[in-house]
């Protein structure tokens, strides 16, 4: 419970004493303290919030502008942010706009919607490409920190690998709410460490904080894991896809999303299918065989599933992608595919954590041989053309254009209730979000100018 948010939302509608009594009651739901102490705690929160609200009347007009959030009127959930669909992609492109406005240089940045960012550096007389990536724990794995740590670490390492970099370091950031048991931190870290040991990439740094400090009650757990990779070759970014290339896919058994699906739908045995490091091993095979330099593009089938990835690659590069549905199905782990079909979940719309490679035809055999040497299944699922669209050739002989839904395929009961249909006012929402992005860039520029001038 966010008690600061609770007060901010109600402070104008309640008297001081009524609000303090109401908040104190909620505090006692979480904390084993007496009525007097909960009331004193509630008053402290109200007093602190009241003090900050005085900023609205400060004589410092510029400070007032900085601390004011120019609300878009569009909520995260309604926009589908984090749900790996059209709304989420739109917001991520606006984040990229803010990053691009800094005019700082990088080889691959968020504007290209790739998995990781890349810079080029000099090491003695050689050029070295440094890739960084960061991923957050799946929100529904807060109660299962070990699984959360395991899968988020795999995710960030995947993001480095698909840029053609060899992972060399892992970083961990842990946030546990005020009433959470400290053991959750250790359980999560053990999950991160398990992957670290399995792939021989060290954990080098991290941070541990409380969610919201004193202002958030409960035991909610959120975290992120980052990674760093290096390469002597330019990145295998999505923009490298070329007409005539062959699309390869490794068998995917899922990560955080599939684990969540299994947990909350009672398919507990499927969890074991997800506990592997096949993706990193497949990538390592490509490094070992010096094939990375010849691969045109690599990505992991995560955000919004193959639908989302295919659309983003086509949209970013302008090329067309043609897929064979039957061959794709073969590359979803049998237990995972069975669960998804039983639950009527579109396997093309969820993260299966496969490695998708877009390669010239003349190295297809070499890539398959290298990946298979680590007992990772790999198959041909399609090709690249100049159509400018992502097309799926279905098993019944028909075809369809692959486009992301407003949200990724619903894989829990609550997600099915929320739905994946595009809101009628989506275009109006996009305009509001765009304005909020523009306002943020304008504020950044004003602050930079102020600091330069002073």
C-alpha positions as CSV (number, residue, x, y, z in Angstrom):
1,X,0.0,0.0,0.0
2,X,1.4,3.4,-1.0
3,X,0.4,5.5,2.0
4,X,1.9,8.7,0.5
5,X,-0.3,8.2,-2.6
6,X,-3.2,7.4,-0.4
7,X,-2.9,10.8,1.4
8,X,-2.2,12.8,-1.7
9,X,-5.4,11.5,-3.3
10,X,-7.6,12.3,-0.3
11,X,-6.0,15.3,1.4
12,X,-8.4,17.8,-0.1
13,X,-11.5,15.7,0.7
14,X,-11.1,14.9,4.4
15,X,-10.4,16.8,7.5
16,X,-7.0,16.3,9.1
17,X,-8.3,14.1,11.9
18,X,-10.6,12.0,9.7
19,X,-7.8,11.3,7.2
20,X,-5.4,10.4,10.0
21,X,-7.9,8.0,11.5
22,X,-8.6,6.4,8.1
23,X,-4.9,6.0,7.3
24,X,-4.1,4.7,10.7
25,X,-6.7,1.9,10.3
26,X,-5.0,0.9,7.0
27,X,-1.6,1.0,8.5
28,X,-2.7,-1.5,11.2
29,X,-3.7,-3.9,8.4
30,X,0.0,-4.2,7.6
31,X,1.9,-3.4,10.8
32,X,1.5,-4.9,14.3
33,X,1.4,-1.6,16.2
34,X,-1.1,-0.1,18.6
35,X,-3.7,2.5,17.7
36,X,-1.8,5.4,19.1
37,X,1.4,4.6,17.2
38,X,-0.5,4.0,13.9
39,X,-2.2,7.4,14.4
40,X,1.1,9.2,15.0
41,X,2.5,7.5,11.9
42,X,-0.5,8.6,9.9
43,X,-0.1,12.2,11.1
44,X,3.6,12.2,10.1
45,X,2.7,11.2,6.6
46,X,0.0,13.8,6.3
47,X,2.3,16.5,7.7
48,X,5.1,15.6,5.2
49,X,2.7,15.6,2.2
50,X,1.2,18.9,3.4
51,X,4.7,20.4,3.5
52,X,5.5,19.4,0.0
53,X,2.2,20.7,-1.3
54,X,3.4,24.2,-0.2
55,X,5.8,24.1,-3.2
56,X,2.8,24.9,-5.4
57,X,2.8,28.3,-3.9
58,X,6.5,29.0,-4.0
59,X,7.8,32.2,-5.4
60,X,10.3,30.2,-7.4
61,X,8.3,29.8,-10.6
62,X,11.0,27.7,-12.3
63,X,11.2,25.3,-9.4
64,X,7.4,24.9,-9.5
65,X,7.6,24.0,-13.1
66,X,10.3,21.4,-12.5
67,X,8.4,19.6,-9.7
68,X,5.1,19.7,-11.5
69,X,4.3,16.6,-13.6
70,X,2.5,17.6,-16.7
71,X,-0.1,14.8,-16.5
72,X,-1.2,13.2,-19.7
73,X,-4.4,11.9,-18.3
74,X,-3.5,8.4,-19.6
75,X,-2.9,5.7,-17.0
76,X,-0.2,3.0,-17.4
77,X,-2.7,0.1,-17.4
78,X,-5.1,1.8,-19.8
79,X,-2.3,2.5,-22.2
80,X,-1.0,-1.1,-21.9
81,X,2.5,-0.1,-20.8
82,X,4.4,-3.2,-19.8
83,X,1.9,-5.5,-21.6
84,X,4.0,-5.8,-24.7
85,X,1.6,-4.6,-27.3
86,X,0.8,-1.6,-29.5
87,X,0.3,0.8,-26.5
88,X,3.5,-0.4,-24.9
89,X,5.5,0.0,-28.1
90,X,4.2,3.5,-28.6
91,X,5.3,4.6,-25.2
92,X,8.7,3.0,-25.6
93,X,9.2,5.0,-28.8
94,X,8.4,8.2,-26.9
95,X,11.0,7.2,-24.3
96,X,13.4,6.8,-27.2
97,X,12.5,10.3,-28.4
98,X,13.6,11.7,-25.1
99,X,16.9,9.8,-25.2
100,X,17.5,10.9,-28.8
101,X,16.9,14.5,-27.8
102,X,20.1,14.5,-25.8
103,X,22.2,14.3,-29.0
104,X,24.7,12.0,-27.3
105,X,26.2,9.3,-29.6
106,X,25.8,5.6,-29.4
107,X,26.0,2.9,-32.0
108,X,22.6,1.3,-31.0
109,X,20.2,3.3,-28.9
110,X,16.5,3.0,-27.7
111,X,15.3,4.7,-30.9
112,X,15.9,1.4,-32.8
113,X,13.8,-0.6,-30.3
114,X,16.6,-3.2,-30.0
115,X,17.2,-5.4,-27.0
116,X,20.3,-3.7,-25.8
117,X,22.3,-0.6,-26.4
118,X,25.8,-0.5,-27.9
119,X,28.7,1.9,-27.9
120,X,32.0,1.6,-29.7
121,X,35.2,2.1,-27.6
122,X,38.9,1.9,-28.2
123,X,41.1,-0.7,-26.4
124,X,44.7,-0.1,-27.3
125,X,44.6,-0.2,-31.1
126,X,41.4,-2.3,-31.4
127,X,37.8,-1.3,-31.6
128,X,35.6,-2.9,-28.9
129,X,31.8,-2.9,-29.0
130,X,30.2,-2.7,-25.5
131,X,26.6,-3.8,-25.0
132,X,24.5,-3.1,-22.0
133,X,21.0,-4.3,-21.2
134,X,18.6,-4.2,-18.2
135,X,15.4,-6.1,-17.4
136,X,12.9,-6.0,-14.6
137,X,11.6,-9.0,-12.7
138,X,8.2,-10.2,-14.0
139,X,5.6,-8.4,-11.8
140,X,3.7,-11.6,-11.0
141,X,6.8,-13.3,-9.6
142,X,7.1,-11.0,-6.5
143,X,6.0,-14.0,-4.4
144,X,8.6,-16.3,-6.0
145,X,11.9,-14.4,-5.8
146,X,14.2,-17.2,-6.7
147,X,12.2,-17.8,-10.0
148,X,12.1,-14.1,-10.6
149,X,15.8,-13.7,-10.1
150,X,16.6,-16.7,-12.3
151,X,14.4,-15.6,-15.2
152,X,15.2,-11.9,-15.1
153,X,19.0,-12.8,-15.3
154,X,18.4,-15.0,-18.3
155,X,16.4,-12.2,-19.9
156,X,19.1,-9.5,-19.5
157,X,21.9,-12.0,-20.7
158,X,19.7,-12.8,-23.7
159,X,19.5,-9.1,-24.6
160,X,23.2,-8.8,-24.6
161,X,23.7,-12.0,-26.6
162,X,21.3,-11.0,-29.4
163,X,23.4,-7.9,-30.0
164,X,26.3,-10.2,-30.8
165,X,28.1,-9.6,-27.6
166,X,29.7,-12.1,-25.1
167,X,28.3,-11.4,-21.6
168,X,31.1,-10.5,-19.1
169,X,29.2,-9.0,-16.1
170,X,25.9,-9.0,-14.2
171,X,24.5,-6.2,-12.0
172,X,21.5,-6.6,-9.6
173,X,19.1,-4.0,-8.2
174,X,16.7,-5.2,-5.5
175,X,13.7,-3.3,-4.0
176,X,11.6,-4.9,-1.2
177,X,8.8,-3.1,0.5
178,X,8.9,-2.1,4.2
179,X,7.2,-5.2,5.6
180,X,9.0,-7.7,3.4
181,X,11.1,-10.4,5.0
182,X,14.8,-9.9,4.3
183,X,15.0,-13.5,3.1
184,X,13.3,-12.4,-0.2
185,X,16.4,-10.5,-1.0
186,X,18.6,-13.6,-0.5
187,X,16.2,-15.9,-2.4
188,X,16.2,-13.5,-5.4
189,X,20.0,-13.1,-5.3
190,X,20.3,-16.9,-5.2
191,X,18.2,-17.1,-8.4
192,X,20.5,-14.6,-10.1
193,X,23.6,-16.4,-8.8
194,X,22.4,-19.7,-10.1
195,X,22.3,-18.3,-13.7
196,X,25.6,-16.5,-13.1
197,X,27.3,-19.8,-12.1
198,X,25.7,-21.8,-14.9
199,X,27.0,-19.5,-17.6
200,X,30.2,-18.4,-15.8
201,X,29.4,-14.7,-15.8
202,X,30.2,-12.9,-12.5
203,X,27.8,-10.7,-10.5
204,X,29.9,-7.5,-10.1
205,X,27.7,-4.8,-8.5
206,X,24.2,-4.0,-7.3
207,X,21.9,-2.0,-5.0
208,X,19.4,-2.9,-2.3
209,X,16.6,-0.5,-1.3
210,X,13.1,-0.5,0.1
211,X,10.2,0.1,-2.3
212,X,9.1,3.6,-1.5
213,X,11.1,3.7,1.7
214,X,8.7,4.4,4.7
215,X,5.8,5.3,2.4
216,X,5.0,1.8,1.0
217,X,3.6,-0.9,3.2
218,X,3.4,-4.6,2.5
219,X,6.0,-7.0,1.1
220,X,5.9,-6.3,-2.6
221,X,9.2,-7.2,-4.3
222,X,10.5,-5.5,-7.5
223,X,13.9,-5.6,-9.0
224,X,16.0,-5.4,-12.1
225,X,19.1,-7.1,-13.4
226,X,21.5,-5.6,-15.9
227,X,24.4,-7.1,-17.9
228,X,27.4,-6.0,-19.9
229,X,28.8,-7.7,-22.9
230,X,31.7,-7.1,-25.3
231,X,32.5,-8.0,-28.9
232,X,35.1,-7.3,-31.5
233,X,32.4,-7.1,-34.2
234,X,29.6,-4.6,-35.0
235,X,26.3,-5.5,-33.3
236,X,23.8,-7.9,-34.8
237,X,21.0,-5.3,-34.5
238,X,17.6,-5.8,-36.1
239,X,18.4,-3.3,-38.8
240,X,20.8,-5.8,-40.4
241,X,18.0,-8.0,-41.8
242,X,18.4,-8.3,-45.6
243,X,16.3,-9.5,-48.5
244,X,17.1,-13.2,-49.2
245,X,18.1,-14.0,-45.6
246,X,16.8,-17.2,-43.8
247,X,15.1,-16.9,-40.5
248,X,16.1,-19.5,-37.9
249,X,14.6,-20.1,-34.5
250,X,15.8,-22.1,-31.5
251,X,13.4,-24.1,-29.4
252,X,11.8,-21.8,-26.8
253,X,10.5,-23.0,-23.4
254,X,9.8,-19.6,-22.0
255,X,11.0,-17.6,-19.0
256,X,9.2,-15.3,-16.6
257,X,6.0,-15.1,-18.7
258,X,5.6,-18.9,-19.1
259,X,6.6,-19.5,-15.5
260,X,3.8,-17.0,-14.5
261,X,1.4,-18.8,-16.8
262,X,2.2,-22.1,-15.3
263,X,2.0,-20.9,-11.7
264,X,-1.3,-19.1,-11.9
265,X,-3.0,-21.7,-14.0
266,X,-1.8,-24.8,-12.1
267,X,0.6,-26.3,-14.7
268,X,3.4,-26.6,-12.2
269,X,5.4,-29.2,-14.1
270,X,5.9,-26.7,-16.9
271,X,8.1,-24.6,-14.6
272,X,10.9,-27.1,-14.9
273,X,10.8,-26.7,-18.7
274,X,11.8,-23.0,-18.2
275,X,14.8,-23.7,-15.9
276,X,17.6,-23.8,-18.4
277,X,20.3,-21.6,-20.0
278,X,19.8,-22.9,-23.5
279,X,19.6,-19.4,-25.0
280,X,23.0,-18.4,-23.6
281,X,24.5,-21.7,-24.6
282,X,23.2,-21.3,-28.2
283,X,24.7,-17.8,-28.3
284,X,28.0,-19.0,-26.9
285,X,28.1,-21.7,-29.7
286,X,28.0,-18.8,-32.2
287,X,30.9,-17.0,-30.5
288,X,32.9,-20.2,-30.3
289,X,32.5,-20.9,-34.0
290,X,33.2,-17.2,-35.0
291,X,29.8,-17.0,-36.7
292,X,28.5,-13.8,-35.0
293,X,30.2,-11.5,-37.5
294,X,28.3,-13.2,-40.4
295,X,24.8,-13.0,-38.8
296,X,22.7,-10.1,-40.0
297,X,20.3,-9.9,-37.1
298,X,19.5,-11.6,-33.8
299,X,16.6,-11.2,-31.4
300,X,14.9,-13.0,-28.6
301,X,11.2,-13.8,-29.0
302,X,10.0,-11.9,-25.9
303,X,8.1,-8.6,-26.2
304,X,4.6,-9.4,-27.4
305,X,5.8,-12.8,-28.8
306,X,6.7,-13.4,-32.4
307,X,3.9,-11.1,-33.5
308,X,5.5,-8.2,-31.7
309,X,9.1,-9.0,-32.7
310,X,8.2,-9.6,-36.4
311,X,6.3,-6.3,-36.6
312,X,9.0,-4.3,-34.9
313,X,11.8,-5.8,-37.2
314,X,9.7,-5.1,-40.3
315,X,8.7,-1.6,-39.1
316,X,12.3,-0.7,-38.1
317,X,14.1,-2.0,-41.2
318,X,11.5,-1.8,-43.9
319,X,12.0,-5.4,-45.0
320,X,9.4,-8.1,-45.2
321,X,9.4,-11.3,-43.1
322,X,7.5,-14.5,-44.2
323,X,6.9,-17.2,-41.6
324,X,5.7,-20.8,-41.7
325,X,3.3,-21.5,-38.8
326,X,3.9,-25.2,-38.8
327,X,7.7,-24.8,-38.4
328,X,7.2,-22.2,-35.7
329,X,5.1,-24.6,-33.7
330,X,7.9,-27.2,-33.8
331,X,10.2,-24.7,-32.1
332,X,8.0,-24.3,-29.0
333,X,8.8,-26.8,-26.2
334,X,6.1,-29.5,-26.3
335,X,4.9,-29.1,-22.7
336,X,4.8,-25.4,-23.1
337,X,2.9,-25.5,-26.4
338,X,0.4,-28.1,-24.8
339,X,-0.2,-25.7,-21.9
340,X,-0.7,-22.7,-24.1
341,X,-3.2,-24.6,-26.3
342,X,-5.1,-26.0,-23.4
343,X,-5.5,-22.5,-22.0
344,X,-6.3,-21.0,-25.4
345,X,-3.3,-18.7,-25.4
346,X,-1.8,-17.6,-28.7
347,X,1.8,-18.9,-28.7
348,X,2.7,-16.2,-31.3
349,X,1.6,-13.5,-28.8
350,X,3.6,-14.5,-25.7
351,X,7.3,-14.6,-24.8
352,X,8.7,-18.0,-25.6
353,X,12.3,-16.9,-25.1
354,X,13.5,-18.4,-28.4
355,X,16.6,-17.1,-30.2
356,X,15.7,-15.8,-33.6
357,X,18.5,-15.5,-36.1
358,X,18.4,-13.8,-39.5
359,X,21.3,-15.1,-41.5
360,X,22.6,-15.3,-45.1
361,X,21.6,-18.6,-46.8
362,X,25.2,-19.7,-47.2
363,X,25.8,-20.0,-43.4
364,X,22.5,-21.6,-42.4
365,X,24.2,-25.1,-42.2
366,X,27.1,-23.8,-40.0
367,X,24.7,-22.0,-37.6
368,X,22.5,-25.0,-37.2
369,X,25.5,-27.3,-36.6
370,X,27.0,-24.9,-34.0
371,X,23.8,-24.5,-32.0
372,X,22.9,-28.2,-32.2
373,X,26.3,-29.0,-30.7
374,X,25.0,-27.7,-27.4
375,X,21.8,-29.9,-27.6
376,X,19.7,-26.9,-28.5
377,X,17.1,-27.5,-31.2
378,X,17.0,-25.1,-34.1
379,X,15.0,-24.9,-37.3
380,X,14.2,-22.8,-40.3
381,X,10.9,-20.9,-39.9
382,X,10.9,-18.3,-42.7
383,X,12.7,-15.9,-44.9
384,X,13.3,-12.2,-45.5
385,X,11.9,-10.4,-48.6
386,X,11.2,-6.8,-49.8
387,X,7.4,-6.8,-49.1
388,X,7.7,-4.5,-46.1
389,X,5.3,-6.7,-44.1
390,X,5.4,-9.6,-41.7
391,X,3.3,-12.4,-43.0
392,X,2.4,-15.8,-41.4
393,X,1.6,-18.7,-43.7
394,X,-0.8,-20.8,-41.7
395,X,-1.2,-24.5,-41.6
396,X,-4.6,-24.4,-43.3
397,X,-3.0,-22.7,-46.4
398,X,-4.2,-19.2,-45.6
399,X,-2.0,-16.3,-44.6
400,X,-2.3,-13.3,-42.2
401,X,-0.4,-10.2,-41.5
402,X,1.5,-10.4,-38.2
403,X,0.7,-7.3,-36.1
404,X,0.9,-6.9,-32.3
405,X,-2.3,-6.8,-30.3
406,X,-2.9,-3.9,-28.0
407,X,-1.5,-6.2,-25.2
408,X,0.3,-9.5,-25.4
409,X,-1.8,-12.6,-25.4
410,X,-3.6,-12.9,-22.1
411,X,-2.0,-15.6,-20.0
412,X,-3.6,-15.2,-16.6
413,X,-7.2,-14.9,-15.5
414,X,-6.8,-11.3,-14.6
415,X,-5.3,-10.5,-18.0
416,X,-8.2,-12.2,-19.8
417,X,-10.5,-9.9,-17.9
418,X,-8.5,-6.9,-18.8
419,X,-8.5,-8.1,-22.5
420,X,-6.3,-7.3,-25.4
421,X,-8.6,-5.2,-27.6
422,X,-7.5,-1.7,-28.7
423,X,-9.4,1.0,-26.8
424,X,-11.7,3.2,-28.9
425,X,-9.9,6.3,-27.8
426,X,-6.4,4.9,-28.5
427,X,-5.5,7.6,-31.0
428,X,-6.6,10.3,-28.6
429,X,-4.5,8.6,-25.9
430,X,-1.5,8.6,-28.2
431,X,-1.8,12.3,-28.8
432,X,-1.9,13.0,-25.0
433,X,1.1,10.7,-24.4
434,X,3.0,12.5,-27.2
435,X,2.3,15.8,-25.6
436,X,3.6,14.5,-22.2
437,X,6.7,13.4,-24.0
438,X,7.2,16.7,-25.7
439,X,6.7,18.5,-22.3
440,X,9.3,16.3,-20.7
441,X,11.9,17.1,-23.4
442,X,11.1,20.8,-23.0
443,X,11.6,20.6,-19.3
444,X,14.9,18.8,-19.7
445,X,16.2,21.5,-22.1
446,X,15.2,24.3,-19.8
447,X,17.0,22.7,-16.8
448,X,20.2,22.2,-18.9
449,X,20.1,25.8,-20.1
450,X,19.6,27.0,-16.5
451,X,22.6,24.9,-15.2
452,X,24.8,26.1,-18.1
453,X,23.9,29.7,-17.4
454,X,24.6,29.5,-13.7
